[in-house]
Amino acid sequence: MEASTLKTSAEVEEGLKSLLNDYIGQKQAQLLALKKGSISRENFLGEVKDHIRHRMRMPPWQQEMLISRFEEFVFGYSRLSVLIDDPEISDIRVIRHNLVRVKKKGQRMDCPVAFEDEKEFRQFVDYIAMKNQTNISNLNAIQRFTDSESHPDFILRFTVSMPLVNSMNAPYLCIRKVPKRFPLVGELVDAGMMNRETAELLIERFRTGSVLICGGNSSGKTTLLNALKETLPDDVAILVAQQADELTTRFHPDTMFMHSLPENSESQVNYDLKSISIAGLTMDVDYFLIGEVKGAEALYLLNAACTGQICAATIHSTSADRATDKLVDYAMYESRYGRNELMRMMDCFKTIVFMKKYRVEQIYFCKGWNEERGQLDYDKVL
């Protein structure tokens, strides 16, 4: 690359940093208005061009290059856009400004994408937080938020941790990509998650009794639950409670989605999955789904299942037979019931599915509580 080209590139990058400082600092209102739709993309970019002409000394052709870079930053995700666009990449982890790791087709690997320096990476983190109306001050040093609007194909779930809690003096950024057009059951069969007979069995069990889907991280739990949900008939009402907007619908006309709202330093408002689950018991629904059980909401999921609602949820577990223990552990955070009483209630979950590496690995059918043995009896069908 010629020296003049390098110089031009450096000047544009310095101009971008200055422009981002202006918009993340004094001009946040314009960015938020753009996100809310109060101003159009064309009007916003027109204002940016005026700002560049009045504040930056560079020839018109460099100004056009700068606007193009800024547009990529604002309407995409800057240097990470190429990774977000790649349908084979499910996860992105920025460990340092010059170390970006991805999970592609289930395999973790390095990638050639990098930020120019620590300052540019920190600007990027500040921008995506501001863009998603999230504060990342020292009082909110670990933040999770979801962007369901920016990308046509993916819901983006962000986790950011700041230097206050990191051993390194830089942020960590993790992005989970959730396809908006999630695969249906037939597509999961074609992808090898299960065979046709297993799919038909799970559809029948899902329609007639409560189901618990378990497994490790990125094992396919949410993908399977999303697909099974779409097999329910149109004449039933569904409520979905989740922490992040990962469960969506492609077809079902009577599905409500609610997500938790954590308390932070700027607001005392707090709606956790427990609060949403309690509300769900009064909302006249036929199917109650929890995206991922992590705490006291487990008790209200159990109560719903025991009072006649058909329930389904995902939960982390190392095997099908340990999933019920895990859910009972969570239920005990909130309950005055003893462990055996809660385990008896678990016989409402008639099917336990264990996922591993995007495959249905185990299926257990619950036969009920065995009083003599003091435990649940299961038939292992897969």
C-alpha positions as CSV (number, residue, x, y, z in Angstrom):
1,M,0.0,0.0,0.0
2,E,1.4,3.4,-1.0
3,A,2.3,5.9,1.7
4,S,-0.3,8.4,0.5
5,T,-3.0,5.7,0.8
6,L,-1.9,4.8,4.3
7,K,-2.0,8.5,5.3
8,T,-5.5,8.9,3.9
9,S,-6.7,5.8,5.7
10,A,-5.2,7.0,9.0
11,E,-6.8,10.5,8.6
12,V,-10.2,8.9,7.9
13,E,-9.9,6.7,11.0
14,E,-8.9,9.6,13.2
15,G,-11.8,11.6,11.8
16,L,-14.1,8.6,12.6
17,K,-12.9,8.6,16.2
18,S,-13.5,12.3,16.5
19,L,-16.9,12.0,15.0
20,L,-17.9,9.2,17.3
21,N,-16.7,11.2,20.3
22,D,-19.0,14.0,19.2
23,Y,-22.1,11.7,18.7
24,I,-21.5,9.5,21.7
25,G,-21.0,12.6,23.8
26,Q,-22.8,15.8,22.9
27,K,-25.1,14.4,20.1
28,Q,-26.6,11.3,21.8
29,A,-30.1,12.7,21.3
30,Q,-29.7,12.5,17.5
31,L,-28.6,8.8,17.7
32,L,-31.5,7.9,20.0
33,A,-34.0,9.8,17.8
34,L,-32.7,7.8,14.9
35,K,-33.2,4.5,16.8
36,K,-36.7,5.5,17.8
37,G,-37.6,6.5,14.2
38,S,-38.1,10.2,15.1
39,I,-35.8,11.2,12.3
40,S,-35.1,9.4,9.0
41,R,-31.9,7.8,8.0
42,E,-31.5,10.4,5.2
43,N,-32.1,13.4,7.5
44,F,-29.7,12.0,10.0
45,L,-26.9,11.5,7.5
46,G,-27.6,15.0,6.1
47,E,-27.0,16.4,9.6
48,V,-23.8,14.3,9.8
49,K,-22.5,15.7,6.5
50,D,-23.1,19.3,7.7
51,H,-21.3,18.5,11.0
52,I,-18.3,17.1,9.1
53,R,-18.1,20.1,6.7
54,H,-18.2,22.6,9.6
55,R,-16.0,20.8,12.1
56,M,-13.4,18.9,10.1
57,R,-10.8,20.1,7.6
58,M,-10.5,17.5,4.9
59,P,-11.2,17.4,1.2
60,P,-14.7,16.4,-0.1
61,W,-13.5,12.9,-1.2
62,Q,-12.1,12.2,2.3
63,Q,-15.4,13.5,3.8
64,E,-17.3,10.9,1.7
65,M,-15.0,8.1,2.9
66,L,-15.6,9.3,6.5
67,I,-19.4,9.3,6.1
68,S,-19.2,5.8,4.6
69,R,-17.3,4.5,7.6
70,F,-19.6,6.3,10.1
71,E,-22.6,5.0,8.3
72,E,-21.2,1.5,8.6
73,F,-20.6,2.1,12.3
74,V,-24.1,3.5,13.1
75,F,-26.3,1.2,10.9
76,G,-24.2,-1.9,11.3
77,Y,-21.7,-3.0,13.9
78,S,-18.5,-1.6,12.5
79,R,-15.7,-4.1,12.1
80,L,-17.8,-6.9,13.5
81,S,-20.5,-6.5,10.8
82,V,-18.9,-9.0,8.5
83,L,-19.0,-11.6,11.4
84,I,-22.6,-10.8,12.3
85,D,-23.6,-11.2,8.6
86,D,-22.0,-14.6,8.4
87,P,-24.8,-17.2,8.9
88,E,-22.3,-19.9,9.9
89,I,-21.0,-17.9,12.9
90,S,-23.2,-18.2,16.1
91,D,-21.0,-16.5,18.7
92,I,-18.4,-13.6,18.7
93,R,-16.0,-12.9,21.6
94,V,-13.8,-9.9,21.7
95,I,-11.1,-10.6,24.2
96,R,-8.9,-7.7,23.3
97,H,-9.0,-5.0,20.6
98,N,-6.8,-7.2,18.4
99,L,-8.1,-10.7,19.5
100,V,-11.5,-11.7,18.2
101,R,-12.7,-15.3,18.5
102,V,-15.8,-16.8,16.8
103,K,-17.7,-20.0,17.0
104,K,-18.3,-21.2,13.4
105,K,-20.2,-24.4,12.8
106,G,-19.7,-25.2,16.4
107,Q,-15.9,-24.8,16.3
108,R,-14.1,-22.0,18.1
109,M,-11.4,-20.2,16.1
110,D,-9.5,-17.0,15.6
111,C,-10.6,-14.6,12.9
112,P,-8.7,-11.8,11.1
113,V,-11.0,-9.0,12.3
114,A,-9.5,-6.6,14.7
115,F,-10.0,-3.0,16.0
116,E,-7.3,-0.5,15.3
117,D,-6.5,0.1,19.0
118,E,-7.9,0.0,22.5
119,K,-9.5,3.4,22.1
120,E,-11.5,2.4,19.0
121,F,-12.7,-0.8,20.7
122,R,-13.8,1.2,23.8
123,Q,-15.6,3.7,21.6
124,F,-17.3,0.8,19.9
125,V,-18.5,-0.7,23.3
126,D,-19.7,2.7,24.4
127,Y,-21.6,3.2,21.2
128,I,-23.4,-0.2,21.1
129,A,-24.4,0.3,24.8
130,M,-25.7,3.8,24.0
131,K,-27.4,2.6,20.8
132,N,-29.3,0.0,22.9
133,Q,-30.0,2.5,25.7
134,T,-27.8,0.7,28.2
135,N,-25.5,2.4,30.8
136,I,-22.1,0.8,31.3
137,S,-20.8,3.0,34.2
138,N,-18.9,1.5,37.1
139,L,-22.3,1.0,38.8
140,N,-23.3,-1.2,35.9
141,A,-20.0,-2.9,35.1
142,I,-21.7,-6.1,33.8
143,Q,-24.5,-5.5,31.4
144,R,-26.7,-7.8,29.2
145,F,-28.9,-6.4,26.5
146,T,-30.6,-7.5,23.2
147,D,-30.8,-5.8,19.8
148,S,-33.7,-7.3,17.8
149,E,-33.9,-4.5,15.3
150,S,-30.6,-3.8,13.7
151,H,-30.1,-6.9,11.7
152,P,-32.7,-8.5,9.3
153,D,-31.6,-12.1,10.0
154,F,-30.5,-12.2,13.7
155,I,-31.4,-11.1,17.2
156,L,-28.1,-10.1,18.8
157,R,-27.6,-10.8,22.6
158,F,-24.8,-8.8,24.1
159,T,-22.9,-9.3,27.3
160,V,-20.4,-6.6,28.2
161,S,-18.1,-6.6,31.2
162,M,-16.0,-3.5,32.0
163,P,-12.4,-3.1,33.4
164,L,-13.8,-2.6,36.9
165,V,-14.6,-6.3,37.1
166,N,-12.1,-7.6,34.5
167,S,-8.5,-8.6,35.3
168,M,-7.4,-6.8,32.1
169,N,-7.8,-3.0,31.8
170,A,-10.2,-3.4,28.8
171,P,-13.8,-4.4,28.2
172,Y,-14.9,-8.0,27.3
173,L,-17.6,-8.3,24.7
174,C,-19.6,-11.4,23.9
175,I,-22.3,-11.6,21.2
176,R,-24.7,-14.5,20.7
177,K,-26.6,-14.5,17.4
178,V,-30.1,-15.9,17.4
179,P,-31.6,-16.5,13.9
180,K,-34.9,-14.7,13.4
181,R,-35.9,-17.3,10.9
182,F,-35.4,-20.2,13.3
183,P,-35.6,-23.7,11.8
184,L,-38.9,-25.6,12.0
185,V,-39.1,-29.3,13.1
186,G,-38.8,-30.6,9.5
187,E,-35.7,-28.5,8.9
188,L,-34.1,-29.9,12.2
189,V,-34.7,-33.4,10.9
190,D,-33.0,-32.5,7.7
191,A,-30.1,-31.0,9.7
192,G,-29.6,-34.2,11.7
193,M,-30.9,-33.1,15.1
194,M,-33.2,-36.1,15.2
195,N,-34.9,-38.6,12.9
196,R,-38.4,-38.3,11.7
197,E,-39.8,-40.8,14.2
198,T,-38.2,-38.9,17.1
199,A,-39.6,-35.6,15.8
200,E,-43.2,-37.0,15.6
201,L,-42.9,-38.4,19.1
202,L,-41.7,-35.1,20.5
203,I,-44.5,-33.2,18.7
204,E,-47.1,-35.5,20.3
205,R,-45.6,-35.3,23.8
206,F,-45.2,-31.5,23.5
207,R,-49.0,-31.1,22.7
208,T,-50.2,-33.4,25.5
209,G,-47.9,-32.8,28.5
210,S,-45.3,-30.6,30.1
211,V,-41.7,-30.9,28.6
212,L,-38.3,-30.0,30.0
213,I,-35.5,-29.6,27.5
214,C,-32.0,-29.7,29.0
215,G,-28.4,-29.6,28.0
216,G,-25.2,-27.5,28.0
217,N,-24.4,-24.2,26.4
218,S,-25.2,-24.0,22.6
219,S,-26.5,-27.5,22.6
220,G,-29.7,-26.7,20.7
221,K,-32.2,-26.4,23.6
222,T,-33.7,-23.1,22.5
223,T,-33.7,-24.1,18.9
224,L,-35.7,-27.2,19.7
225,L,-38.2,-25.4,21.9
226,N,-38.7,-22.7,19.3
227,A,-39.5,-25.3,16.7
228,L,-41.8,-27.4,18.8
229,K,-43.7,-24.3,19.8
230,E,-44.6,-23.7,16.2
231,T,-46.3,-27.1,16.0
232,L,-49.1,-26.1,18.5
233,P,-52.5,-25.5,17.0
234,D,-53.8,-22.0,16.4
235,D,-56.7,-22.3,18.8
236,V,-54.4,-22.4,21.9
237,A,-53.0,-19.4,23.8
238,I,-49.2,-19.3,24.6
239,L,-47.2,-17.2,27.0
240,V,-43.4,-17.0,26.7
241,A,-41.3,-15.6,29.5
242,Q,-37.6,-15.2,28.9
243,Q,-34.6,-13.2,30.0
244,A,-33.5,-12.4,26.4
245,D,-35.6,-12.3,23.3
246,E,-34.5,-15.6,21.8
247,L,-37.9,-17.4,21.5
248,T,-39.9,-15.8,18.7
249,T,-42.7,-17.0,16.4
250,R,-43.0,-17.4,12.7
251,F,-46.6,-18.4,12.4
252,H,-48.5,-18.8,15.7
253,P,-51.2,-16.1,16.0
254,D,-51.9,-16.3,19.8
255,T,-48.4,-16.0,21.4
256,M,-47.4,-13.4,23.9
257,F,-43.8,-12.7,24.7
258,M,-42.5,-11.1,27.9
259,H,-38.9,-10.5,28.9
260,S,-37.3,-9.7,32.2
261,L,-36.1,-6.1,33.1
262,P,-33.2,-6.1,35.6
263,E,-32.8,-3.3,38.1
264,N,-29.8,-1.0,37.5
265,S,-28.2,2.1,39.0
266,E,-30.5,4.4,37.0
267,S,-33.8,2.7,37.9
268,Q,-35.3,0.7,40.7
269,V,-37.8,-0.9,38.3
270,N,-37.2,-4.7,38.3
271,Y,-39.3,-7.4,36.6
272,D,-37.6,-10.7,36.8
273,L,-38.7,-14.1,35.5
274,K,-40.3,-14.8,38.8
275,S,-42.6,-11.7,38.5
276,I,-43.5,-12.6,34.9
277,S,-44.2,-16.2,35.9
278,I,-46.6,-15.1,38.6
279,A,-48.4,-12.9,36.2
280,G,-48.6,-15.8,33.7
281,L,-50.7,-17.8,36.2
282,T,-53.5,-15.2,35.8
283,M,-53.4,-14.7,32.1
284,D,-55.6,-17.5,30.8
285,V,-53.0,-19.3,28.8
286,D,-53.0,-22.9,27.7
287,Y,-49.2,-23.2,27.3
288,F,-46.7,-21.5,29.5
289,L,-43.0,-21.5,28.3
290,I,-39.9,-20.2,30.0
291,G,-36.9,-19.5,27.8
292,E,-34.4,-20.7,30.4
293,V,-35.0,-21.5,34.0
294,K,-32.3,-19.9,36.2
295,G,-33.9,-19.1,39.6
296,A,-37.0,-18.8,41.7
297,E,-39.3,-18.8,38.6
298,A,-38.9,-22.6,38.7
299,L,-41.5,-22.8,41.5
300,Y,-44.1,-20.9,39.5
301,L,-43.4,-23.1,36.5
302,L,-44.0,-26.1,38.7
303,N,-47.2,-24.6,40.1
304,A,-48.5,-23.9,36.6
305,A,-47.8,-27.4,35.5
306,C,-49.5,-28.8,38.6
307,T,-52.6,-26.7,38.1
308,G,-53.3,-27.9,34.5
309,Q,-51.3,-25.6,32.2
310,I,-49.0,-27.4,29.8
311,C,-45.5,-26.0,30.4
312,A,-42.2,-26.2,28.7
313,A,-38.8,-24.8,29.5
314,T,-35.1,-25.1,28.9
315,I,-32.6,-25.7,31.7
316,H,-28.9,-26.4,31.9
317,S,-28.1,-30.0,32.9
318,T,-25.5,-32.6,32.1
319,S,-28.1,-35.4,31.5
320,A,-31.8,-35.9,31.3
321,D,-32.1,-37.6,34.7
322,R,-30.4,-34.7,36.4
323,A,-32.6,-32.0,34.9
324,T,-35.4,-32.5,37.4
325,D,-32.9,-32.2,40.3
326,K,-31.7,-28.9,38.9
327,L,-35.2,-27.5,38.5
328,V,-36.0,-28.5,42.0
329,D,-32.8,-26.8,43.3
330,Y,-34.0,-23.6,41.7
331,A,-37.6,-24.0,43.1
332,M,-36.2,-24.3,46.6
333,Y,-34.8,-20.8,46.4
334,E,-38.4,-19.5,46.8
335,S,-40.3,-22.4,48.3
336,R,-41.3,-23.6,51.8
337,Y,-41.9,-27.1,50.4
338,G,-39.4,-29.8,51.2
339,R,-37.3,-31.4,48.5
340,N,-39.4,-34.6,48.3
341,E,-42.6,-32.6,47.9
342,L,-41.1,-30.6,45.0
343,M,-39.8,-33.8,43.4
344,R,-43.4,-35.3,43.6
345,M,-44.6,-32.1,41.8
346,M,-42.1,-32.8,39.0
347,D,-44.1,-35.8,37.8
348,C,-46.1,-33.1,35.9
349,F,-43.2,-32.9,33.5
350,K,-44.0,-36.0,31.5
351,T,-41.0,-35.7,29.0
352,I,-37.4,-34.8,29.6
353,V,-35.2,-34.2,26.5
354,F,-31.4,-33.9,26.7
355,M,-29.6,-32.1,24.0
356,K,-25.9,-32.4,23.1
357,K,-24.0,-30.8,20.2
358,Y,-27.2,-29.9,18.4
359,R,-28.7,-33.4,18.6
360,V,-31.4,-35.0,20.7
361,E,-29.3,-37.3,22.8
362,Q,-31.7,-38.7,25.4
363,I,-35.5,-38.8,26.0
364,Y,-37.0,-39.8,29.3
365,F,-40.7,-40.4,30.0
366,C,-41.8,-39.8,33.6
367,K,-44.0,-42.7,35.0
368,G,-44.7,-40.9,38.3
369,W,-43.5,-40.8,41.9
370,N,-42.3,-44.1,43.4
371,E,-43.3,-43.9,47.1
372,E,-41.3,-46.9,48.0
373,R,-38.0,-45.7,46.5
374,G,-38.7,-42.0,47.2
375,Q,-37.9,-40.9,43.7
376,L,-39.4,-40.4,40.2
377,D,-39.5,-43.4,37.9
378,Y,-38.6,-42.9,34.3
379,D,-38.6,-44.9,31.1
380,K,-35.6,-44.1,28.9
381,V,-36.9,-44.2,25.3
382,L,-33.8,-42.8,23.6
